Amino acid sequence: MKPIGRDEVRRLVATGAQLVEVLPRPEYEEEHLAGAINIPLKELNRDSAQQLDRERPVIVYCNDFQ
Amino acid sequence: MGFTEVYDYEAGKKDWGSYGLPREGTQAAELTGGEVARRDVPTCTLEDDLREVRESVRASGWDTCIVVNDARVVLGRLGRRAIRNDDDASVEEAMTEGPSTVRPSIGVSALLERMKSRDLTSFLITTPDGRLVGLALRTDAEAHIAK
């Protein structure tokens, strides 16, 4: 998984990348990047990943560097 | 899982929010300290001539100047008195070292509470590695809360 910065996120999203917040649902519901979907890390598996398009880039994120 | 391109936005949503980029959610409406910070606050370096700094700061209408290094990491702050004085001190002698800072992701209401509890009229906003983002003014924070 390649680390990227803010500008690269914006560029990729503009070209169709999918944003995935991996924090628990309550935190996602409070605030998330526009257009992001929520797949909490504990629920990330082959089934939950099916909602993503495998042909498009995926960007995962949480709160910060932790 | 069969994905060919997967990236990790390591700095995450705190970083995103700090720059006022689009967010959604029940709490997304609140502005952050990073968004209200005045990014045009004057800066100088330790090597600058304090007399020239004072002149430039006064001319710009500010009463403070942030001392930074080449990487814009905050080293200190020249406060009102340091700007008003007319002595022969150096920037290093006149500045207040290690001023308190907060991260850009702090909500405006939390920032305002912090200013009130410390009886401050402004607060420096820096990135986690200490680089200057700007100066948040209490009057700006109060105006945003009142909206």
Backbone of each chain as ProteinMPNN parsed JSONL, in Angstrom:
{"seq_chain_A": "MKPIGRDEVRRLVATGAQLVEVLPRPEYEEEHLAGAINIPLKELNRDSAQQLDRERPVIVYCNDFQ", "coords_chain_A": {"N_chain_A": [[0.858, -1.194, 0.0], [0.691, 2.09, -0.975], [1.939, 5.033, 0.479], [0.381, 8.229, 0.402], [-0.036, 11.798, -0.105], [-2.073, 14.701, 0.661], [-2.492, 16.278, -1.708], [-2.142, 14.405, -3.713], [-4.229, 12.697, -3.116], [-6.416, 14.306, -3.777], [-6.002, 14.58, -6.495], [-6.23, 11.93, -7.408], [-8.858, 11.301, -6.614], [-10.267, 13.01, -8.223], [-9.96, 11.732, -10.587], [-11.431, 9.501, -10.326], [-10.908, 7.765, -8.173], [-11.603, 5.712, -5.268], [-12.679, 6.524, -2.037], [-12.034, 5.326, 1.188], [-12.974, 5.194, 4.441], [-11.615, 3.836, 7.328], [-12.257, 3.888, 9.948], [-14.254, 3.33, 12.981], [-17.877, 3.157, 12.651], [-19.384, 5.272, 14.115], [-17.539, 7.4, 14.224], [-17.099, 7.874, 11.551], [-19.654, 8.704, 10.814], [-19.827, 11.117, 12.145], [-17.927, 12.737, 10.865], [-16.446, 12.765, 7.678], [-14.347, 12.426, 4.752], [-15.549, 14.046, 1.876], [-17.639, 12.069, -0.06], [-16.56, 9.67, 0.713], [-16.718, 6.173, 1.58], [-17.607, 3.929, 4.263], [-15.749, 1.439, 5.681], [-15.195, -0.192, 8.376], [-12.106, -1.039, 9.947], [-12.099, -3.454, 11.364], [-14.047, -4.818, 10.101], [-13.201, -5.237, 7.624], [-12.983, -7.244, 4.961], [-13.082, -9.891, 2.474], [-15.783, -9.987, 1.726], [-16.926, -7.486, 2.576], [-15.411, -5.822, 1.044], [-16.446, -6.059, -1.414], [-18.127, -4.076, -2.198], [-16.608, -2.263, -3.421], [-15.093, -1.032, -6.432], [-12.991, -2.958, -8.263], [-11.487, -2.152, -10.361], [-10.864, 0.468, -10.128], [-8.746, 2.904, -8.511], [-8.105, 2.67, -4.962], [-8.347, 4.482, -2.002], [-7.388, 4.442, 1.257], [-8.014, 5.615, 4.59], [-7.518, 6.946, 7.931], [-7.751, 8.634, 11.041], [-5.259, 10.056, 11.47], [-1.701, 9.857, 11.427], [-1.515, 7.62, 13.026]], "CA_chain_A": [[0.0, 0.0, 0.0], [1.589, 3.234, -1.149], [1.494, 6.243, 1.188], [0.232, 9.43, -0.426], [-0.413, 13.022, 0.597], [-3.351, 15.371, 0.366], [-2.619, 16.694, -3.104], [-2.301, 13.197, -4.529], [-5.598, 12.225, -2.875], [-7.33, 15.141, -4.573], [-5.809, 14.261, -7.912], [-6.776, 10.592, -7.679], [-10.321, 11.342, -6.483], [-10.773, 13.692, -9.417], [-9.919, 10.802, -11.727], [-12.3, 8.349, -10.082], [-10.5, 6.886, -7.069], [-12.606, 5.493, -4.224], [-12.191, 6.833, -0.694], [-12.566, 4.412, 2.198], [-12.584, 5.477, 5.837], [-11.583, 2.55, 8.032], [-12.566, 4.11, 11.367], [-15.579, 2.825, 13.355], [-18.994, 3.891, 12.05], [-19.743, 6.557, 14.748], [-16.582, 8.45, 13.823], [-17.384, 8.164, 10.142], [-20.898, 9.467, 10.711], [-19.567, 12.493, 12.592], [-17.215, 13.497, 9.827], [-15.601, 12.009, 6.759], [-14.041, 13.118, 3.501], [-16.714, 14.011, 0.979], [-17.674, 10.963, -1.023], [-15.952, 8.443, 1.237], [-17.583, 5.171, 2.179], [-17.047, 3.44, 5.521], [-15.558, 0.009, 5.957], [-14.334, -0.233, 9.575], [-10.986, -1.964, 9.806], [-12.456, -4.781, 11.908], [-15.007, -5.477, 9.205], [-12.621, -5.275, 6.276], [-12.723, -8.605, 4.485], [-13.428, -10.083, 1.068], [-17.204, -9.665, 1.504], [-17.189, -6.042, 2.682], [-14.685, -5.143, -0.038], [-17.148, -6.243, -2.686], [-18.814, -2.839, -2.596], [-15.641, -1.432, -4.144], [-14.787, -1.387, -7.811], [-11.591, -3.393, -8.306], [-10.794, -1.538, -11.5], [-10.514, 1.853, -9.812], [-7.862, 3.019, -7.333], [-8.733, 2.76, -3.645], [-7.557, 5.248, -1.016], [-7.885, 4.229, 2.616], [-7.493, 6.603, 5.543], [-8.162, 7.025, 9.249], [-7.662, 9.995, 11.574], [-3.964, 10.66, 11.163], [-0.599, 8.927, 11.188], [-1.52, 6.473, 13.955]], "C_chain_A": [[0.891, 1.24, 0.0], [1.075, 4.455, -0.362], [1.418, 7.443, 0.25], [-0.203, 10.612, 0.437], [-1.706, 13.61, 0.056], [-3.537, 15.709, -1.125], [-2.841, 15.498, -4.034], [-3.702, 12.605, -4.342], [-6.569, 12.998, -3.764], [-7.232, 14.788, -6.058], [-6.452, 12.915, -8.265], [-8.305, 10.576, -7.607], [-10.939, 11.987, -7.725], [-10.779, 12.774, -10.635], [-10.648, 9.496, -11.419], [-11.896, 7.408, -8.96], [-11.597, 6.81, -6.006], [-11.985, 5.735, -2.851], [-12.848, 5.9, 0.316], [-12.055, 4.811, 3.579], [-12.689, 4.179, 6.616], [-11.823, 2.695, 9.538], [-13.945, 3.519, 11.688], [-16.696, 3.737, 12.851], [-19.345, 5.205, 12.754], [-18.815, 7.7, 14.341], [-16.796, 8.854, 12.368], [-18.623, 9.043, 10.043], [-20.723, 10.912, 11.17], [-18.928, 13.321, 11.487], [-16.366, 12.571, 8.965], [-15.327, 12.842, 5.508], [-15.238, 12.972, 2.563], [-16.6, 12.863, -0.015], [-17.109, 9.661, -0.506], [-17.028, 7.461, 1.694], [-16.887, 4.653, 3.427], [-16.96, 1.919, 5.529], [-14.626, -0.063, 7.171], [-13.287, -1.336, 9.458], [-11.342, -3.381, 10.276], [-13.408, -5.551, 10.994], [-14.454, -5.622, 7.79], [-12.262, -6.72, 5.903], [-13.197, -8.715, 3.03], [-14.89, -9.683, 0.785], [-17.445, -8.158, 1.522], [-16.505, -5.273, 1.553], [-15.393, -5.261, -1.375], [-17.887, -4.992, -3.147], [-17.878, -1.899, -3.369], [-15.404, -1.963, -5.553], [-13.294, -1.73, -7.909], [-10.78, -2.729, -9.42], [-10.348, -0.106, -11.206], [-9.617, 1.912, -8.575], [-8.667, 3.159, -6.041], [-7.79, 3.521, -2.715], [-8.161, 5.005, 0.358], [-7.279, 5.286, 3.534], [-8.166, 6.416, 6.887], [-7.983, 8.454, 9.755], [-6.385, 10.714, 11.178], [-2.924, 9.563, 11.053], [-0.624, 7.671, 12.059], [-1.704, 5.158, 13.215]], "O_chain_A": [[1.74, 1.407, 0.875], [-0.078, 4.859, -0.518], [2.294, 7.641, -0.592], [-0.675, 10.44, 1.56], [-2.329, 13.085, -0.867], [-4.591, 15.459, -1.71], [-3.607, 15.563, -4.995], [-4.29, 12.079, -5.286], [-7.433, 12.412, -4.417], [-8.234, 14.709, -6.769], [-7.128, 12.784, -9.285], [-8.968, 9.931, -8.419], [-11.989, 11.564, -8.209], [-11.512, 13.009, -11.596], [-10.512, 8.511, -12.145], [-12.495, 6.343, -8.813], [-12.41, 7.724, -5.866], [-10.909, 5.222, -2.542], [-14.064, 5.708, 0.301], [-10.854, 4.77, 3.846], [-13.716, 3.502, 6.578], [-11.619, 1.752, 10.303], [-14.721, 3.235, 10.775], [-16.492, 4.934, 12.649], [-19.589, 6.194, 12.063], [-19.26, 8.83, 14.141], [-16.687, 10.027, 12.011], [-18.645, 10.011, 9.284], [-21.378, 11.82, 10.657], [-19.335, 14.451, 11.214], [-15.659, 11.703, 9.476], [-16.002, 13.838, 5.251], [-15.852, 11.908, 2.475], [-15.595, 12.714, -0.711], [-17.163, 8.645, -1.2], [-18.105, 7.86, 2.137], [-15.701, 4.913, 3.628], [-17.963, 1.218, 5.4], [-13.406, -0.004, 7.018], [-13.555, -2.419, 8.938], [-10.94, -4.371, 9.665], [-13.551, -6.769, 11.101], [-15.149, -6.071, 6.879], [-11.35, -7.318, 6.472], [-13.656, -7.736, 2.441], [-15.192, -9.114, -0.264], [-18.078, -7.61, 0.62], [-16.964, -4.203, 1.156], [-14.989, -4.637, -2.356], [-18.23, -4.855, -4.321], [-18.308, -0.875, -3.9], [-15.5, -3.161, -5.82], [-12.441, -0.877, -7.662], [-9.55, -2.748, -9.41], [-9.549, 0.465, -11.949], [-9.72, 1.06, -7.693], [-9.772, 3.702, -6.04], [-6.593, 3.237, -2.653], [-9.325, 5.33, 0.591], [-6.18, 5.785, 3.29], [-9.235, 5.814, 6.987], [-8.058, 9.395, 8.965], [-6.412, 11.816, 10.63], [-3.238, 8.451, 10.627], [0.17, 6.755, 11.845], [-1.732, 4.097, 13.838]]}, "seq_chain_B": "MGFTEVYDYEAGKKDWGSYGLPREGTQAAELTGGEVARRDVPTCTLEDDLREVRESVRASGWDTCIVVNDARVVLGRLGRRAIRNDDDASVEEAMTEGPSTVRPSIGVSALLERMKSRDLTSFLITTPDGRLVGLALRTDAEAHIAK", "coords_chain_B": {"N_chain_B": [[-6.888, -8.954, -1.929], [-7.432, -8.581, -4.487], [-7.191, -6.018, -5.532], [-5.681, -3.586, -7.572], [-4.606, -1.054, -7.327], [-3.924, 0.463, -4.451], [-3.971, 2.899, -2.008], [-2.578, 4.694, 0.776], [-3.718, 7.225, 2.626], [-2.003, 8.732, 4.708], [-1.934, 10.933, 6.494], [-4.561, 11.447, 6.894], [-7.994, 12.241, 7.983], [-7.761, 14.391, 9.715], [-5.777, 15.986, 8.682], [-6.944, 16.621, 6.228], [-9.235, 18.053, 7.024], [-7.978, 20.231, 8.163], [-7.261, 21.81, 6.094], [-9.544, 22.763, 5.101], [-10.924, 21.241, 3.229], [-13.486, 19.505, 1.314], [-15.946, 18.049, 3.382], [-18.153, 15.674, 4.942], [-20.953, 14.784, 7.053], [-22.31, 14.595, 10.454], [-20.956, 16.376, 12.123], [-19.528, 17.91, 10.467], [-19.94, 20.508, 9.78], [-18.705, 22.362, 11.414], [-16.173, 24.771, 11.526], [-12.573, 24.573, 11.346], [-9.616, 25.255, 13.331], [-7.5, 25.588, 11.594], [-8.783, 26.517, 9.353], [-9.723, 29.028, 10.061], [-7.474, 30.389, 10.672], [-5.27, 33.148, 10.336], [-3.349, 33.422, 7.633], [-1.644, 35.268, 6.745], [-0.115, 36.323, 8.709], [2.665, 38.189, 9.921], [6.047, 37.067, 9.453], [9.382, 36.312, 10.573], [12.966, 35.719, 10.644], [15.559, 34.393, 12.809], [17.828, 35.655, 12.054], [17.128, 38.073, 11.004], [17.049, 41.69, 11.024], [16.022, 43.296, 13.866], [15.026, 45.905, 14.069], [14.251, 46.491, 11.461], [12.359, 44.521, 11.13], [10.413, 45.297, 13.004], [9.588, 47.713, 11.887], [8.496, 46.866, 9.465], [6.435, 45.169, 10.358], [4.799, 46.917, 11.824], [4.042, 48.615, 9.762], [2.449, 46.916, 8.313], [0.235, 46.715, 9.81], [-0.062, 44.832, 11.752], [0.521, 43.583, 15.135], [2.236, 41.733, 15.993], [4.724, 39.184, 15.404], [5.816, 36.219, 13.905], [8.451, 34.096, 14.671], [10.346, 32.137, 12.617], [12.065, 29.214, 11.248], [14.012, 28.189, 8.338], [12.402, 26.156, 7.392], [9.935, 26.908, 8.104], [9.293, 26.256, 10.679], [8.076, 26.989, 13.867], [9.809, 29.108, 16.031], [9.61, 31.058, 17.892], [7.935, 33.999, 19.194], [7.341, 37.366, 18.453], [5.964, 39.572, 20.481], [3.413, 42.06, 21.282], [4.701, 44.023, 22.888], [7.401, 43.636, 22.227], [7.369, 44.409, 19.596], [6.614, 47.036, 19.818], [8.626, 48.238, 21.307], [11.797, 50.048, 21.183], [14.453, 49.295, 21.186], [17.889, 48.024, 20.955], [17.885, 45.301, 20.666], [18.275, 41.829, 19.586], [16.446, 39.696, 17.327], [16.243, 37.192, 18.502], [16.718, 37.768, 21.201], [14.553, 39.345, 21.811], [12.286, 37.825, 21.353], [9.588, 35.683, 22.457], [10.133, 32.523, 23.528], [9.157, 29.272, 22.31], [6.188, 29.417, 21.994], [2.755, 28.633, 22.878], [0.946, 26.25, 20.968], [-1.602, 25.017, 18.716], [-3.118, 22.272, 16.932], [-4.113, 22.296, 13.44], [-6.54, 20.976, 13.077], [-8.235, 21.363, 15.202], [-11.466, 22.136, 16.461], [-13.353, 25.177, 15.958], [-14.891, 26.054, 18.144], [-13.752, 24.672, 20.311], [-11.231, 25.743, 20.183], [-11.75, 28.422, 20.747], [-12.648, 28.187, 23.389], [-10.283, 27.386, 24.578], [-8.728, 29.662, 24.246], [-10.173, 31.469, 25.785], [-9.99, 30.31, 28.342], [-7.326, 30.649, 28.882], [-7.057, 33.284, 28.729], [-6.329, 34.548, 26.289], [-5.753, 36.37, 23.247], [-5.197, 35.405, 20.835], [-4.06, 32.485, 19.0], [-1.475, 30.328, 18.093], [-1.384, 28.351, 15.188], [-0.164, 25.306, 14.263], [1.385, 22.706, 12.266], [1.658, 19.131, 13.026], [4.427, 18.757, 13.044], [5.38, 21.168, 13.786], [5.361, 23.297, 11.974], [4.459, 26.512, 10.812], [1.068, 27.348, 10.392], [-0.754, 29.404, 10.652], [-2.145, 32.296, 12.341], [-4.623, 32.185, 14.683], [-7.214, 34.324, 15.473], [-8.916, 35.539, 18.324], [-11.116, 37.193, 17.998], [-11.918, 36.55, 15.406], [-12.624, 33.864, 15.758], [-14.753, 34.131, 17.556], [-16.523, 35.541, 15.974], [-17.108, 33.656, 13.99], [-18.365, 31.673, 15.5], [-20.604, 33.031, 16.292], [-22.068, 33.201, 13.982]], "CA_chain_B": [[-8.31, -8.968, -2.291], [-7.553, -8.386, -5.928], [-7.131, -4.621, -5.962], [-4.37, -3.319, -8.166], [-4.083, 0.242, -6.864], [-4.425, 0.822, -3.122], [-3.131, 3.94, -1.422], [-2.833, 5.032, 2.174], [-3.619, 8.665, 2.932], [-1.534, 8.579, 6.098], [-2.247, 12.079, 7.355], [-5.952, 11.217, 7.241], [-9.002, 13.297, 7.915], [-7.346, 15.596, 10.448], [-5.052, 16.789, 7.707], [-7.942, 17.064, 5.241], [-10.047, 19.099, 7.643], [-7.142, 21.393, 8.44], [-7.145, 22.641, 4.902], [-10.872, 23.192, 4.689], [-11.388, 20.496, 2.057], [-14.883, 19.068, 1.501], [-16.25, 16.986, 4.351], [-19.566, 15.388, 5.152], [-21.208, 14.169, 8.351], [-23.091, 15.404, 11.39], [-20.113, 17.403, 12.74], [-18.652, 18.481, 9.433], [-20.222, 21.921, 9.544], [-17.872, 23.252, 12.217], [-14.876, 25.155, 10.977], [-11.413, 24.193, 12.155], [-8.646, 26.314, 13.585], [-6.727, 25.782, 10.376], [-9.562, 27.273, 8.371], [-9.902, 30.439, 10.454], [-6.167, 30.998, 10.948], [-4.776, 34.172, 9.402], [-2.09, 32.911, 7.071], [-0.794, 36.391, 6.358], [0.585, 36.863, 9.881], [4.068, 38.422, 9.562], [7.071, 36.15, 9.967], [10.773, 36.728, 10.4], [13.9, 34.685, 11.086], [16.474, 34.842, 13.869], [18.896, 36.47, 11.456], [16.628, 39.38, 10.558], [17.314, 42.86, 11.857], [14.782, 43.552, 14.607], [14.48, 47.235, 13.75], [13.555, 46.378, 10.168], [11.165, 43.683, 11.357], [9.416, 46.145, 13.676], [9.08, 48.683, 10.916], [7.66, 46.156, 8.499], [5.231, 44.668, 11.042], [3.939, 48.087, 12.116], [3.491, 49.112, 8.489], [1.428, 45.981, 7.822], [-0.942, 46.808, 10.666], [-0.048, 43.788, 12.772], [1.279, 43.927, 16.335], [2.978, 40.534, 16.372], [5.476, 38.582, 14.299], [6.195, 34.855, 14.28], [9.837, 33.785, 14.299], [10.397, 30.781, 12.051], [13.324, 28.882, 10.562], [13.852, 28.053, 6.887], [11.326, 25.191, 7.115], [8.734, 27.53, 8.703], [9.025, 25.73, 12.022], [7.985, 28.122, 14.782], [10.843, 29.162, 17.068], [9.205, 32.007, 18.923], [6.969, 35.02, 18.758], [7.555, 38.742, 18.896], [4.659, 40.056, 20.913], [3.094, 43.49, 21.146], [5.736, 44.855, 23.515], [8.637, 43.521, 21.444], [7.194, 45.18, 18.36], [6.472, 48.457, 20.168], [9.895, 48.748, 21.848], [12.686, 50.66, 20.207], [15.82, 49.049, 21.669], [18.812, 47.423, 19.994], [17.917, 43.845, 20.878], [18.176, 40.968, 18.402], [15.162, 38.973, 17.281], [16.302, 36.104, 19.486], [16.602, 38.332, 22.549], [13.243, 39.974, 22.012], [11.134, 36.922, 21.15], [9.159, 34.733, 23.48], [10.418, 31.208, 22.968], [8.223, 28.154, 22.494], [4.793, 29.786, 22.265], [1.783, 27.532, 22.811], [0.359, 26.058, 19.637], [-2.593, 23.951, 18.573], [-3.137, 21.682, 15.593], [-5.124, 22.901, 12.569], [-7.806, 20.238, 13.074], [-9.07, 21.692, 16.364], [-12.696, 22.85, 16.11], [-13.309, 26.582, 16.362], [-15.437, 26.233, 19.497], [-12.736, 24.206, 21.261], [-10.144, 26.725, 20.123], [-12.207, 29.613, 21.466], [-12.645, 27.849, 24.819], [-8.887, 27.378, 25.023], [-8.283, 31.061, 24.335], [-10.841, 32.099, 26.929], [-9.474, 29.765, 29.606], [-5.97, 31.173, 29.095], [-7.157, 34.734, 28.552], [-5.507, 34.893, 25.128], [-6.491, 36.996, 22.138], [-4.847, 34.685, 19.61], [-3.391, 31.203, 19.248], [-0.739, 29.878, 16.915], [-1.783, 27.061, 14.625], [0.977, 24.674, 13.587], [1.244, 21.29, 11.912], [2.256, 18.304, 14.085], [5.884, 18.895, 13.1], [5.741, 22.505, 14.248], [5.39, 24.319, 10.92], [3.411, 27.524, 10.964], [-0.088, 27.403, 9.486], [-1.232, 30.78, 10.741], [-2.503, 32.777, 13.674], [-6.073, 32.285, 14.868], [-7.568, 35.446, 16.34], [-10.111, 35.298, 19.125], [-12.239, 37.928, 17.399], [-12.382, 35.756, 14.256], [-13.289, 32.664, 16.277], [-16.042, 34.555, 18.123], [-17.403, 35.914, 14.857], [-17.554, 32.428, 13.333], [-19.309, 30.992, 16.397], [-21.836, 33.837, 16.337], [-22.808, 33.075, 12.705]], "C_chain_B": [[-8.525, -8.625, -3.761], [-7.533, -6.954, -6.412], [-5.736, -4.326, -6.485], [-3.753, -2.025, -7.654], [-4.71, 0.598, -5.52], [-3.436, 1.798, -2.479], [-3.533, 4.193, 0.028], [-2.627, 6.536, 2.365], [-3.286, 8.753, 4.426], [-1.956, 9.725, 7.016], [-3.74, 12.141, 7.701], [-6.851, 12.434, 7.321], [-8.67, 14.528, 8.744], [-6.628, 16.557, 9.504], [-6.033, 17.404, 6.705], [-8.758, 18.238, 5.793], [-9.264, 20.375, 7.882], [-7.083, 22.355, 7.265], [-8.504, 23.014, 4.32], [-11.407, 22.464, 3.465], [-12.755, 19.862, 2.345], [-15.04, 17.869, 2.443], [-17.756, 16.813, 4.44], [-19.711, 14.775, 6.54], [-21.874, 15.136, 9.307], [-22.282, 16.539, 12.016], [-19.29, 18.188, 11.725], [-18.85, 19.979, 9.242], [-19.274, 22.842, 10.299], [-16.532, 23.527, 11.537], [-13.763, 24.687, 11.901], [-10.515, 25.409, 12.371], [-7.827, 26.627, 12.344], [-7.454, 26.637, 9.352], [-9.692, 28.743, 8.751], [-8.565, 31.153, 10.676], [-5.808, 32.024, 9.883], [-3.403, 33.721, 8.898], [-1.139, 34.03, 6.666], [-0.089, 37.03, 7.562], [2.072, 37.057, 9.526], [5.007, 37.386, 10.192], [8.446, 36.771, 9.772], [11.661, 35.577, 10.85], [14.809, 35.259, 12.168], [17.525, 35.796, 13.326], [18.42, 37.862, 11.043], [16.964, 40.486, 11.552], [16.002, 43.268, 12.543], [14.176, 44.918, 14.278], [13.687, 47.201, 12.439], [12.274, 45.556, 10.308], [10.054, 44.528, 11.971], [8.747, 47.104, 12.686], [8.098, 48.022, 9.946], [6.353, 45.678, 9.136], [4.272, 45.822, 11.315], [3.26, 48.582, 10.84], [2.379, 48.21, 7.971], [0.168, 46.005, 8.686], [-1.041, 45.723, 11.718], [0.708, 44.281, 14.005], [2.041, 42.705, 16.855], [3.694, 39.983, 15.145], [5.957, 37.208, 14.767], [7.609, 34.571, 13.766], [9.904, 32.324, 13.854], [11.799, 30.505, 11.481], [13.039, 28.687, 9.069], [12.71, 27.107, 6.505], [9.987, 25.671, 7.671], [8.324, 26.881, 10.03], [9.086, 26.911, 12.995], [9.047, 28.017, 15.882], [10.408, 30.065, 18.21], [8.252, 33.033, 18.352], [7.38, 36.371, 19.302], [6.179, 39.303, 19.233], [4.535, 41.562, 20.776], [4.229, 44.375, 21.683], [7.032, 44.826, 22.7], [8.552, 44.326, 20.154], [7.183, 46.676, 18.669], [7.792, 49.067, 20.633], [10.786, 49.318, 20.745], [14.141, 50.478, 20.629], [16.668, 48.379, 20.589], [18.903, 45.908, 20.132], [17.912, 43.1, 19.542], [16.801, 40.303, 18.43], [15.143, 37.91, 18.369], [16.125, 36.622, 20.916], [15.186, 38.843, 22.832], [12.079, 38.995, 21.97], [10.811, 36.123, 22.402], [9.333, 33.355, 22.88], [9.282, 30.221, 23.224], [6.798, 28.547, 22.807], [3.862, 28.571, 22.143], [1.18, 27.464, 21.418], [-0.743, 25.007, 19.715], [-2.579, 23.471, 17.135], [-4.268, 22.301, 14.752], [-6.492, 22.222, 12.654], [-8.711, 20.574, 14.257], [-10.319, 22.46, 15.9], [-12.652, 24.278, 16.635], [-13.848, 26.783, 17.782], [-14.438, 25.783, 20.556], [-11.568, 25.19, 21.323], [-10.517, 27.978, 20.927], [-12.208, 29.368, 22.977], [-11.226, 27.889, 25.375], [-8.352, 28.801, 25.168], [-8.891, 31.732, 25.566], [-10.23, 31.615, 28.241], [-8.069, 30.277, 29.911], [-5.9, 32.684, 28.935], [-6.244, 35.221, 27.424], [-6.37, 35.523, 24.039], [-6.156, 36.324, 20.801], [-4.149, 33.378, 19.981], [-2.7, 30.785, 17.955], [-1.218, 28.501, 16.475], [-0.574, 26.497, 13.88], [0.642, 23.232, 13.221], [1.897, 20.465, 13.023], [3.784, 18.416, 14.155], [6.31, 20.348, 13.331], [5.777, 23.596, 13.2], [4.185, 25.258, 11.051], [2.306, 27.369, 9.913], [-0.615, 28.833, 9.469], [-1.541, 31.147, 12.18], [-4.02, 32.907, 13.749], [-6.362, 33.4, 15.862], [-8.872, 35.137, 17.074], [-11.333, 35.995, 18.515], [-12.808, 37.163, 16.196], [-13.171, 34.542, 14.732], [-14.669, 33.022, 16.826], [-17.031, 34.9, 17.012], [-17.941, 34.673, 14.151], [-18.581, 31.686, 14.186], [-20.662, 31.716, 16.372], [-22.685, 33.668, 15.07], [-23.897, 32.003, 12.804]], "O_chain_B": [[-9.651, -8.41, -4.21], [-7.827, -6.69, -7.578], [-4.738, -4.761, -5.911], [-2.532, -1.906, -7.557], [-5.876, 0.985, -5.452], [-2.233, 1.545, -2.42], [-4.665, 3.94, 0.439], [-1.508, 7.042, 2.277], [-4.171, 8.837, 5.277], [-2.295, 9.505, 8.179], [-4.138, 12.795, 8.666], [-6.531, 13.505, 6.806], [-9.23, 15.599, 8.509], [-6.845, 17.768, 9.53], [-5.938, 18.589, 6.385], [-8.943, 19.26, 5.133], [-9.816, 21.473, 7.814], [-6.881, 23.558, 7.433], [-8.601, 23.513, 3.199], [-12.247, 22.999, 2.741], [-13.129, 19.704, 3.507], [-14.371, 16.845, 2.313], [-18.526, 17.696, 4.061], [-18.738, 14.309, 7.132], [-21.994, 16.328, 9.028], [-22.853, 17.56, 12.401], [-18.462, 19.023, 12.089], [-18.025, 20.643, 8.615], [-19.055, 23.98, 9.882], [-15.862, 22.618, 11.045], [-13.984, 24.437, 13.086], [-10.635, 26.433, 11.698], [-7.502, 27.783, 12.075], [-6.838, 27.379, 8.588], [-9.762, 29.608, 7.878], [-8.528, 32.371, 10.847], [-6.013, 31.802, 8.69], [-2.434, 33.654, 9.655], [0.009, 33.788, 6.295], [0.462, 38.126, 7.46], [2.673, 36.184, 8.899], [4.784, 36.905, 11.304], [8.642, 37.639, 8.921], [11.172, 34.577, 11.375], [14.821, 36.466, 12.407], [18.047, 36.641, 14.054], [19.241, 38.736, 10.761], [17.138, 40.247, 12.747], [15.004, 43.547, 11.879], [12.955, 45.062, 14.218], [12.613, 47.792, 12.323], [11.251, 45.855, 9.692], [8.907, 44.486, 11.526], [7.527, 47.27, 12.664], [7.026, 48.552, 9.655], [5.29, 45.772, 8.523], [3.072, 45.712, 11.064], [2.077, 48.919, 10.835], [1.473, 48.67, 7.275], [-0.842, 45.392, 8.339], [-1.997, 45.693, 12.494], [1.442, 45.267, 13.939], [2.437, 42.66, 18.019], [3.327, 40.272, 14.006], [6.445, 37.058, 15.887], [7.916, 34.777, 12.592], [9.569, 31.409, 14.606], [12.596, 31.418, 11.265], [11.942, 28.991, 8.599], [12.121, 27.237, 5.431], [9.017, 24.913, 7.7], [7.166, 26.951, 10.442], [10.014, 27.72, 12.957], [9.169, 26.999, 16.563], [10.796, 29.857, 19.359], [7.823, 32.952, 17.201], [7.726, 36.501, 20.476], [5.337, 39.48, 18.352], [5.41, 42.241, 20.238], [4.656, 45.331, 21.036], [7.678, 45.856, 22.507], [9.555, 44.86, 19.68], [7.679, 47.484, 17.883], [8.06, 50.245, 20.398], [10.56, 49.101, 19.555], [14.964, 51.378, 20.458], [16.221, 48.192, 19.457], [19.907, 45.309, 19.747], [17.586, 43.671, 18.501], [16.093, 40.348, 19.436], [14.146, 37.748, 19.073], [15.462, 35.987, 21.736], [14.7, 38.773, 23.96], [11.003, 39.29, 22.49], [11.654, 35.922, 23.276], [8.748, 33.047, 21.841], [8.552, 30.321, 24.211], [6.235, 28.066, 23.79], [4.142, 27.622, 21.411], [0.937, 28.486, 20.777], [-0.803, 24.215, 20.655], [-2.097, 24.16, 16.237], [-5.263, 22.773, 15.302], [-7.504, 22.844, 12.331], [-9.85, 20.11, 14.305], [-10.224, 23.336, 15.04], [-11.992, 24.558, 17.636], [-13.315, 27.597, 18.537], [-14.291, 26.439, 21.587], [-10.996, 25.43, 22.387], [-9.706, 28.516, 21.681], [-11.814, 30.24, 23.751], [-10.992, 28.36, 26.489], [-7.612, 29.102, 26.104], [-8.216, 32.462, 26.292], [-9.982, 32.411, 29.146], [-7.668, 30.331, 31.074], [-4.826, 33.282, 28.997], [-5.489, 36.179, 27.586], [-7.563, 35.24, 23.93], [-6.755, 36.634, 19.772], [-3.708, 33.19, 21.115], [-3.271, 30.88, 16.868], [-1.427, 27.607, 17.295], [-0.034, 27.138, 12.98], [-0.264, 22.623, 13.791], [2.607, 21.013, 13.866], [4.369, 18.193, 15.215], [7.463, 20.708, 13.096], [6.185, 24.718, 13.5], [3.068, 24.842, 11.355], [2.574, 27.271, 8.716], [-0.885, 29.397, 8.409], [-1.236, 30.402, 13.11], [-4.628, 33.646, 12.975], [-5.815, 33.415, 16.965], [-9.798, 34.551, 16.514], [-12.438, 35.451, 18.518], [-14.021, 37.13, 15.99], [-14.233, 34.224, 14.198], [-15.64, 32.304, 16.59], [-18.219, 34.591, 17.101], [-19.106, 34.643, 13.755], [-19.55, 31.136, 13.662], [-21.72, 31.087, 16.425], [-23.881, 33.957, 15.082], [-24.615, 31.761, 11.834]]}, "name": "protein", "num_of_chains": 2, "seq": "MKPIGRDEVRRLVATGAQLVEVLPRPEYEEEHLAGAINIPLKELNRDSAQQLDRERPVIVYCNDFQMGFTEVYDYEAGKKDWGSYGLPREGTQAAELTGGEVARRDVPTCTLEDDLREVRESVRASGWDTCIVVNDARVVLGRLGRRAIRNDDDASVEEAMTEGPSTVRPSIGVSALLERMKSRDLTSFLITTPDGRLVGLALRTDAEAHIAK"}
